[in-house]
Amino acid sequence: MNLSAKNTIKKIHALDSVLCVKMNQTSQNKLVKRFFKIISRLGDGVFWYTLMIIILLADPIYGIDTVIHMGVFGGIGTLIYKIIKKYVSRPRPFQINDNIYDQEKILDCFSFPSGHTLHAVIFTLIASIYYPFLFPFLMAITILIAFSRVILGLHYPTDVIVAALIGFIIVKFSIFVI
């Protein structure tokens, strides 16, 4: 890697760290921390599995296609993000910066990319393909989940941005194969 690329990466990481610290500081407010802990927990899967059940109950004929689409490409997303996490092995912000406070339990050791964000994007976009009226609500949940991961000190902003991009690419790919 040339010197210019290394300097650019250092600058991005410095900005990433500053934004992470600033966002994490908001979690020192008990209401903010409590709210984003709830949002983060919903992103563990509870919200998405509940959505899938509701889709099946509300639309038993066509809902099965939606749920299968969500499940298959959610699984592909899991495989992709686990491979990337293992390869990149980026520590979580709270593990290397004393100014960032861990506010939530972690599901794995590494930060990059955010699995919560990746899955939120995949599930939101796929559900919205079949039920476009859900898009504004689901996108709001997705954005809150992404913010929760940074605010709680679990991810850097670039972790959630790249995860959202990967999720988007997976959904675009899914449209061609389904």
N, C-alpha and C positions, 0 to 999 in steps of 0.2 A: 504494500500500500504506500502510495507516495505521501510526501509531507503535507501537501495541500489537503488531501483526503483525511489524513490523521487530524489536522488542525480543525477541519470542519466537524469531524466526529466529536472532538473535544468540546467545541463550542456548543454543539447540539446537546451533548451530555450536561454541560454546565447550565444551559437554559432549562433543560429537563429537570435537573436537580432543584434549581431555584423555584420553578413552577410547582414542583412536588412539595417542597417545604411550605410555600405560601398556601397551597390548597390544604395541606395537612394541618396547618395552624387553625383553620376554621373548625376542625374537629375538637378543638379544646372547649368549644361551647357544647354543653351537655345535650341540648336539643339537636344540634347539628349532628353530633356523634351518634346519638340514638337513632335519628332518622336514617342516616346513611348506613348504619349497621343493619337496620331492617331491610333497606333496599339491597344491600350486598347479599344478605341471606336469601332474599327472594331470587337473586341471580344465581345462587347455588344450584338452582334447578326447580325449586318449589313452584315458582311462578309459571315457568315454561311447561312443566308437567301438568299443572292445573289447567293451563290454557289448552293443552292437547286433549285433556279429558272433557273440558267444556265444548271444544270443537266437535269431538265425537258424539257427545250427548245432543248438541244442538243441531248437528247436521250428519246423522249417521250414514247417509248414502255417500256424500262427497267428502265428508270430513276425514274418512279413512285415508284418502289420497293425500290430504294435507299432512296428517300425522305421520304417515309413512315417509313422505318427503322431508318433513322436519327431522324425524328420527334418523334416517339414513345419512343426511348431510350434517346433522349434529354429530353423529358418530365419526364421520370423515373429518369434521372440524376438530374433534377430540384427538384423533390420530395425528393430524397435522400440527396442532399446537403442542402436543407432547413431544413430538420429534424436534420441533424448533426449540422448545424449552431446554431439552436435554443437550442439544447442540450448542446453543448460545450460553446457557448457564448463567444468566444475568442475575445477580443477587437482588433481593427485594430492597426497596429504598430504606426501610427501617433497619435493615441488616448492616448497612454501610454508612448511614448518616445519622448521627446522634440527635439532629434537629428534627427528625421525623419519628413520630410515635406510631407504633403498631396499634391499631384499634380493633383488629378482628383476627379470628383464627385463619391460618393459611391452609389451603388444601394441598399444596406442594411447595417445594423449596425455592423455585425460581420465578422471576418476574416477567420475563419477555417471552411471548406476548400474553396479554390478559385473556385467559380462557373464558371468564365471565362475559367480557365484552364481545369476544368472537362469537360465542353462542347466542348472546342477546341479538346481535346483528343477524346471524343466520336465521334464528327463529322468527324475529320480527319481519324480515323480508319475505321469507317463505310463507308465513301466515298471511301476510299482506297481499301476496300474489293471488291467493284464493279468496281472501276476504279483505278487499281494499279499504273498507270502512274502519278496519282495526288499526290501520297504519298510524294515525296521529297518536293514539293512546299507546300503542306498542313502542313507537319511536321515543316517546317521552320516557317510558320505562327504561328503554335501552340507554338513553343519554344519562339518566340518573344512575344506572348501574355502572356505566363507564366512569362517571364522576366519583361514585362511591369508592371505587378501587383506588383512585389517587388520593382522595380526601382521607381515607383510612390508612394511608401509608403503605399500601400493598403493591402499588404499581406506579411507574413513572407515566407522565402524559404520553410519551411515545409508545409505551406498551399498549395503551388502549387505542391509540390512533392506528398503529400497525395492525392490531387485532381486528379493528373495525374494517380495515381495508382487506385483510385476509378473509374475513367473514363475507364481505361483499363479493369478492372473487369466487369464493366457494358457491355462493348462491347463483352468480352468473353462470358458472360451470354447470350447476344443477339444472338450470333451465334447458341446457342443450341435451342433457342425458335423460331427462324425464319427459 
